[in-house]
Amino acid sequence: MLTYLIRRLFAVAVMLVVIILAVFCIFFLIPKWTGTDPATMFVGKQADKEAIEAVRQKLQLDDPILVQLFEFFKGIFVGRDYTGGGTTTHCSAPCFGYSFRTEQEIWPILTDRLPVTLSLAVGAAVLWLIIGLAVGIVSALKRGTIWDRLGMTGALAGVSLPIYFTGLILLAVFAYQLDLVSNKFTPFGDNPGEWFSGMILPWISLAFLFGAMYARITRATMLEVMGEDYIRTARAKGLREPVVIGKHAMRSTMTPVLTLLGIDLGALMGGAILTETTFSIPGLGQAVLKAINEKDLPLILGVTLITATAVVIANLIVDLLYGVIDPRVRLA
C-alpha cells in the first residue's frame, strides 16, 4: 500500500506540472500565436500604451519562452517580483498571478472565497450522497415497482431541471413565502446559525441535481452487482439479506459512485457558478464570473489552477478509498 501511495503521489506531482504547463500555454503562448498581445489581455484594451508596456515588462513577455516559464513556476513556489514602468510589485508565494486591474494578488482572493465554495460543495455532497444512494438502492431492490418508478421519475426531474429554476422556486417558497430559512449568505464566523440557515437551500438545490445522477448510477450498478456469482454464493450460505446488500453488494456499487464523487467535488472547488449566483454566495464561482465579465485574466488563471489541482487531489483520495471499500483493488 505504501508503494502504491508513493507511486500515486509521484503521478499527482507530474500531473500538476503538466497542468501548470498547459495553463501557461493557454494564457501566455496561444495569444502570441494568434497575434494577440498578452499584455493587452492582462490590462484591458482601454489601457494606454504606457500601461501596456509596463505590464509587458513586469510579465517579462519579451524574454525567451523558457525564462517566462521558469518565472511562472518560481512565482508559484517562492513568490515573484513584477518590475516595470519604474515600479516593482511583489507577489508573495504562492503567487498565482497579480491583477493589474484591481491591484491585488490573486492568492488572497482565492483563499478568501475558497472556504465559502468548499462549505457549499461539501454540504451538498453529503446530501446528494445520502439521497442518491438511498433512492438508487431502493429502486434497484424494488425494480419494476411503484417505488422504482417514483425514484427514477424524481431522478429524471433532478437531471432535467436547471439549478437556477429549482433555486428560485426554493427561494420563493421557503425563504420569501414561508420565511423558514434565510435568503442571504452570512459568514460562518459572524453567526453560525444564520450561516447554516442561509446554506440550506443552496445545498438542497445542488443535491437535487447531483443526487439524481447518483441515484441513476447507483441503481444501474446495483442491478448489475446483484446478479453476480458471489452475491448468489452469499445468499446460498444463508447470510441475511441486509448483510448481503450492505457488506457485499454495496462495496462494488460504491466504486463508480466514488469515481464520480471525486470528479464532481474537484470541479465544484472551482465554483458552482449558477448556484452561487442564484443565492448570492460570495464564492469562487461568483469571483470567476466577475473576472470573465471584466476580462480579469490573472484571476481566471488562478481559479483554473485551483480547480485543476482540486480535481487531481480529489481523484487521488478516491483512488486510495478504492482499496478501503473493495478488497479486490488491494489484491490487484
matplotlib code that plots the C-alpha trace (Angstrom):
import matplotlib.pyplot as plt

x = [0.0, 2.9, 4.5, 1.1, 0.8, 4.2, 3.6, 0.3, 1.8, 4.5, 1.9, 0.0, 3.1, 3.7, 0.1, 0.3, 3.4, 1.6, -1.4, 0.8, 2.4, -1.0, -2.2, 0.9, 0.5, -3.2, -2.7, 0.8, 1.7, -1.5, -2.4, 1.0, 0.5, -2.9, -1.5, -2.9, -0.8, -0.9, -0.1, -3.3, -5.3, -3.9, -4.7, -7.6, -7.9, -8.8, -5.4, -2.9, 0.4, 2.5, 0.4, 0.5, 4.3, 4.8, 2.8, 4.8, 8.0, 6.6, 5.5, 8.8, 6.9, 9.8, 12.1, 12.6, 9.8, 11.8, 12.7, 9.0, 8.1, 10.8, 9.5, 5.9, 7.0, 9.1, 6.3, 4.1, 6.7, 8.8, 6.9, 7.7, 8.6, 6.9, 9.3, 8.4, 7.3, 9.6, 7.8, 8.1, 5.2, 5.8, 3.6, 4.1, 4.3, 2.3, 1.9, -1.0, -0.8, -1.4, -4.4, -3.1, -6.7, -7.6, -4.0, -4.5, -2.7, -4.8, -3.9, -5.6, -8.8, -8.8, -8.2, -10.9, -13.6, -12.4, -13.8, -17.3, -17.2, -15.8, -18.7, -21.2, -19.7, -19.2, -22.6, -24.3, -22.2, -23.3, -27.0, -26.7, -24.8, -27.5, -30.4, -28.7, -27.6, -30.9, -33.1, -30.8, -30.6, -34.4, -35.1, -32.8, -34.1, -37.7, -37.2, -40.4, -42.5, -44.1, -41.0, -38.7, -40.9, -41.2, -37.4, -36.4, -39.1, -37.6, -34.1, -35.2, -36.7, -33.5, -31.3, -33.6, -34.4, -31.6, -30.2, -31.5, -35.0, -35.1, -33.1, -35.5, -38.5, -37.0, -36.2, -39.7, -41.4, -39.2, -37.4, -39.9, -43.3, -42.9, -39.9, -38.4, -34.8, -32.5, -32.4, -28.9, -25.4, -23.9, -20.2, -19.8, -17.7, -20.3, -23.3, -23.1, -26.9, -27.6, -24.9, -26.5, -29.9, -28.6, -26.9, -29.8, -31.4, -28.2, -27.3, -30.7, -30.5, -27.2, -28.1, -31.3, -29.3, -26.3, -28.4, -30.5, -27.4, -26.1, -29.4, -29.4, -25.8, -26.4, -29.5, -27.7, -24.7, -26.7, -28.8, -25.6, -23.9, -26.9, -26.7, -23.0, -22.0, -20.6, -23.9, -25.7, -23.0, -23.5, -27.2, -26.7, -24.5, -27.5, -26.4, -29.2, -30.3, -29.2, -25.7, -25.6, -26.6, -24.6, -21.4, -21.1, -23.2, -22.6, -18.8, -18.9, -21.7, -19.6, -16.7, -18.3, -20.0, -16.7, -15.2, -18.0, -17.8, -14.1, -14.7, -17.7, -16.2, -13.0, -14.8, -17.1, -13.9, -13.7, -17.0, -20.7, -21.3, -25.1, -25.8, -23.6, -25.1, -28.7, -28.2, -25.7, -23.0, -19.6, -17.6, -15.1, -18.0, -19.1, -15.4, -14.6, -17.9, -17.0, -13.5, -14.8, -17.1, -14.3, -11.7, -9.5, -7.2, -5.0, -8.0, -9.3, -5.8, -5.8, -9.2, -8.2, -5.1, -7.1, -9.8, -7.4, -5.4, -8.6, -9.7, -6.3, -6.2, -9.8, -9.1, -6.0, -8.2, -10.7, -8.0, -6.9, -10.5, -10.9, -8.6, -10.6, -14.0, -13.1, -10.6, -10.1, -8.3, -5.9, -5.1, -4.5]
y = [0.0, 2.4, 1.7, 2.4, 5.6, 6.8, 5.9, 7.8, 10.9, 10.9, 10.7, 13.6, 15.7, 15.0, 15.8, 19.1, 20.1, 19.2, 21.3, 24.3, 23.9, 23.7, 26.8, 28.7, 27.8, 28.8, 32.2, 33.2, 31.3, 30.8, 34.5, 35.2, 32.5, 34.1, 37.6, 38.8, 40.8, 39.1, 42.4, 43.9, 40.9, 41.5, 45.2, 45.6, 47.2, 50.6, 51.0, 53.4, 52.4, 53.2, 50.9, 48.1, 48.4, 48.4, 45.2, 43.7, 44.4, 43.2, 39.9, 39.6, 38.9, 39.9, 37.3, 33.8, 31.4, 29.2, 32.2, 33.2, 29.6, 29.5, 32.7, 31.4, 28.2, 30.2, 32.5, 29.7, 28.2, 31.2, 34.3, 36.8, 40.5, 42.3, 45.1, 47.6, 51.1, 52.4, 50.4, 46.9, 44.9, 41.9, 38.9, 36.6, 32.8, 31.0, 33.6, 32.5, 35.9, 39.5, 41.5, 44.8, 46.0, 45.7, 45.9, 42.8, 39.5, 36.5, 34.1, 36.1, 36.5, 32.7, 31.9, 34.3, 32.7, 29.1, 28.2, 29.5, 27.3, 24.4, 24.6, 24.7, 21.7, 19.5, 20.2, 19.5, 16.4, 14.9, 15.4, 14.2, 11.0, 10.2, 10.9, 9.4, 6.2, 5.7, 6.3, 4.2, 1.2, 1.2, 1.5, -1.4, -3.7, -2.8, -3.0, -2.5, -1.4, 2.0, 2.9, 2.3, 4.4, 7.2, 7.2, 7.3, 10.0, 12.1, 11.5, 12.4, 15.7, 16.4, 15.9, 17.9, 21.0, 23.6, 24.9, 28.5, 27.2, 24.9, 27.5, 30.3, 28.1, 27.1, 30.8, 31.9, 29.3, 28.6, 31.9, 34.6, 33.0, 30.8, 32.6, 29.3, 29.9, 32.9, 34.3, 35.7, 34.4, 35.1, 34.2, 31.3, 33.4, 36.1, 33.9, 30.1, 29.7, 32.3, 30.7, 27.3, 28.7, 30.6, 27.5, 25.0, 26.0, 26.1, 22.6, 21.3, 22.8, 21.2, 18.0, 17.7, 17.9, 15.7, 13.3, 12.5, 11.4, 9.4, 7.7, 6.5, 5.3, 3.5, 1.8, 0.6, -0.6, -2.3, -4.2, -5.5, -6.4, -8.3, -10.7, -11.6, -15.1, -14.0, -12.5, -15.8, -17.6, -15.3, -16.0, -19.7, -19.6, -18.4, -14.8, -12.4, -10.0, -6.8, -8.4, -9.4, -5.9, -3.9, -5.9, -7.4, -5.6, -2.0, -2.3, -2.9, -0.4, 2.3, 2.1, 4.1, 6.4, 7.3, 7.9, 10.4, 12.0, 12.8, 14.4, 16.4, 17.6, 18.7, 20.5, 22.3, 23.7, 26.0, 27.4, 26.4, 29.4, 29.0, 28.1, 30.9, 33.4, 32.3, 32.5, 35.5, 33.4, 35.1, 32.0, 31.2, 30.9, 34.5, 35.6, 33.9, 35.0, 38.6, 38.1, 36.8, 39.8, 42.2, 40.1, 39.9, 37.2, 36.6, 35.8, 33.4, 31.8, 31.4, 29.7, 27.4, 26.3, 25.8, 23.8, 21.6, 20.9, 20.1, 17.6, 15.9, 15.7, 14.6, 11.7, 10.7, 10.4, 8.4, 6.0, 5.4, 4.9, 2.2, -0.1, 0.5, -0.4, -3.1, -5.9, -6.8, -3.4, -4.1, -7.5, -6.0]
z = [0.0, 0.8, -2.6, -4.3, -2.3, -3.3, -6.9, -6.9, -5.2, -7.9, -10.6, -9.0, -8.9, -12.6, -13.4, -11.6, -13.5, -16.8, -15.7, -14.9, -18.3, -20.0, -18.2, -19.1, -22.8, -22.8, -21.1, -22.5, -25.6, -27.5, -27.5, -29.2, -31.8, -32.6, -32.9, -29.6, -27.2, -23.8, -22.1, -23.5, -22.3, -18.7, -18.5, -21.0, -24.4, -22.9, -21.2, -22.6, -24.3, -21.2, -19.0, -21.6, -21.9, -18.2, -17.8, -20.7, -18.8, -15.5, -17.0, -19.0, -22.2, -24.3, -22.6, -24.1, -23.5, -21.2, -19.0, -18.8, -17.9, -15.2, -13.7, -13.8, -11.9, -9.5, -8.6, -7.5, -5.1, -3.9, -5.0, -7.7, -8.3, -11.2, -12.2, -15.0, -15.6, -12.9, -10.2, -8.6, -7.5, -5.1, -5.2, -2.2, -2.6, -3.7, -6.5, -8.7, -10.5, -9.9, -11.1, -12.6, -12.9, -9.2, -7.9, -5.9, -5.5, -6.7, -3.9, -1.1, -3.3, -3.8, -0.1, 1.0, -1.3, -1.3, 2.2, 1.1, -2.0, 0.0, 2.5, -0.3, -2.1, 0.9, 2.5, -0.8, -1.4, 2.0, 1.0, -2.6, -1.5, 1.1, -1.3, -4.4, -2.7, -0.9, -4.0, -6.2, -3.8, -3.2, -6.9, -7.7, -4.9, -5.8, -9.5, -11.5, -8.5, -7.8, -5.7, -8.6, -10.9, -8.4, -7.7, -11.4, -12.2, -9.4, -10.7, -14.2, -12.9, -11.0, -14.0, -16.3, -14.1, -14.1, -10.8, -11.4, -11.7, -8.7, -6.7, -7.4, -6.7, -3.3, -2.5, -3.4, -1.3, 1.7, 2.1, 1.0, 1.3, 4.4, 5.8, 7.2, 6.2, 5.5, 2.0, 2.2, 2.9, 6.3, 7.1, 9.5, 11.8, 12.2, 13.0, 12.6, 12.9, 10.2, 8.0, 8.3, 7.6, 4.5, 3.2, 3.4, 0.1, -1.9, -0.5, -1.5, -5.0, -5.7, -4.0, -6.1, -9.4, -8.4, -6.3, -9.3, -11.3, -8.4, -8.0, -11.6, -11.4, -8.1, -9.4, -12.6, -10.8, -8.0, -10.5, -12.2, -8.9, -7.6, -10.5, -9.7, -8.7, -5.3, -4.4, -5.1, -3.1, -0.1, -0.2, -0.6, 2.6, 4.5, 5.0, 5.8, 3.0, 4.8, 5.2, 1.5, 0.4, 3.0, 3.2, -0.3, -2.9, -1.6, -1.8, -5.6, -6.1, -4.4, -6.8, -9.7, -7.2, -5.6, -9.1, -9.9, -6.4, -6.9, -10.2, -9.1, -5.8, -7.5, -10.2, -7.7, -6.0, -9.0, -8.0, -8.5, -10.7, -11.2, -7.5, -6.1, -8.5, -7.8, -4.0, -4.0, -2.3, -2.5, -3.5, -6.3, -8.8, -8.4, -8.5, -11.8, -13.3, -12.5, -13.8, -17.1, -17.5, -16.6, -18.6, -15.4, -16.8, -13.8, -11.6, -14.3, -14.4, -10.6, -10.5, -13.3, -11.4, -8.2, -9.9, -11.8, -8.6, -6.6, -9.3, -9.2, -5.4, -5.1, -7.6, -5.5, -2.4, -4.4, -5.6, -2.0, -0.9, -3.6, -1.6, 1.6, 0.2, -2.3, -1.3, -5.0, -5.5, -2.6, -4.1, -7.5]

ax = plt.figure().add_subplot(projection="3d")
ax.plot(x, y, z, "-o")
ax.set_aspect("equal")
plt.show()
